[in-house]
Amino acid sequence: MTQMNNDQIFDQVQTLLVELFELDASDIHLDSHLYQDLDLDSIDAVDLVVRLQNLTGKKIQADEFKTVRTVNDVVIAVADLLKAQ
């Protein structure tokens, strides 16, 4: 996968959230909390991680996602994964 900037990563994450969880794209912002604002649960988070692994081609460790709370945290985690290539 080619390097993406944070805006491109956000677009991908937003698209995934809309596709997977039928959220409204206008409700998804960098500071949106995955659990409180977007009403995701732990099963949803696992689904998101699996899709992000497919997107990045990288194995995402569960530990890396334990601290993720906001959409921006997801963007940063994906950016870090891509940099590690």
PyMOL commands that set and color helices and strands:
alter all, ss='L'
color gray80, all
select helices_A, chain A and resi 6-21+25-27+42-56+62-65+71-83
alter helices_A, ss='H'
color red, helices_A
deselect
rebuild
show_as cartoon
